[in-house]
Each structure stands twice: as C-alpha cells, then as structure tokens.
Amino acid sequence: MSRVTQPNKTSQPMPGNVKAALAKRELMDAFRDRPDYQQNDYLKWIALAAGPAAKDKRLQQMLEELANGGLFKGEPWTAPAPVTRATSTPSS
C-alpha cells in the first residue's frame, strides 16, 4: 500500500533536547493536547531535518506554534471542539 493510503502510525520517540525545550517553556501540556498524528509528525519533522541548525530551527518553530496556537507546521489549524456526552434526564 502507498504511504498516502496507509500512513505510518509508529510513534516517534521524543529526544531529550525536545523534552527539555518543552519543559523549559512549560509547553509539554500544549504538546500533549495536540492530536497524536501532530505529535508524531512534529517529532519526525525535527528528526529528519538536515543538520543541527535545521533541527533547531524546526524545534523553535514547533515551540512558537505551541505557545501561540492556531498553527501546525506553518499551516492554520484549529483544535477540534471537545466531545461532550449527551446526558439523559429521567422522564417524569
């Protein structure tokens, strides 16, 4: 199957420098609030950058996007509304 129809669902490990940067800027919760596919994509995107300067640039972009919200890798993104369960009321 092609990668388009069957995306890679393997979780990416979080490197220590990414974990430290998220903790330092108190953005770990913002990172964890993103959907799993975004968490994995951010980590893969940073890991695949060519060289330390490119990796750092991508890390900084991720941190800014998490801090400000509304973007995912430079593209507009809106978090989905929280799912609420309907509650039934007893009939009288």
C-alpha positions, 0 to 999 in steps of 0.5 A: 500500500502507498504511504498516502493510503496507509500512513505510518502510525509508529510513534516517534520517540521524543529526544531529550533536547525536545523534552527539555525545550518543552519543559523549559517553556512549560509547553509539554501540556500544549504538546500533549493536547495536540492530536497524536498524528501532530505529535508524531509528525512534529517529532519526525519533522525535527528528526529528519531535518538536515543538520543541527541548525535545521533541527533547531530551527524546526524545534523553535518553530514547533515551540512558537506554534505551541505557545501561540496556537492556531498553527501546525507546521506553518499551516492554520489549524484549529483544535477540534471542539471537545466531545461532550456526552449527551446526558439523559434526564429521567422522564417524569 
